[in-house]
Amino acid sequence: MEEPTQQASATGSPDDLTERLSQAKASFGKGLDELLSVGKELLTTQEGRKHIGRSMDQTGAEIMGTLEETARKATEYISSVLEQKRKD
């Protein structure tokens, strides 16, 4: 019986798999480097800080909208419960 590392995969030989794995590692490393670079730029440049500020403002507005909607629904629910109690 062959060792699992020496068996051919459905897409090709073990060497092909090794090559694909090597390429995936390199691609992941490049992506990670790019992510770190963008993160550094966001934190260390005026443009990056402005972008963070705009994102925070937008997120804050979305949170406030959700809270207002929740408060409105809670008020409607409480009003309907009180109305039902008055009818009973």
C-alpha positions, 0 to 999 in steps of 0.5 A: 500500500502506498503512503497517503503523501505519495498517492495521486490526487484526483487532480494530479500527482503528489508533486502537483499537490505540493506545488499548489500548496506552495502557491497557496502559502505564497498567495496567503502570505502576500494577502496577509502582507497587503492586509497589514500594509492597509491596516498600517495606512489606515492608522498612520495617514490622515486619509486612513483616519478620515476613512475610519471616522466615516465608517464609525459615523455610518456605523453609529447612525445604523446603530441609532436607527436600530435602537430607534426602531426597537424603541418604536416597536417596544412602545407599540407593543406596550401600548397594545398590551395596555389597550388590551387590558383596558378592553378586558 
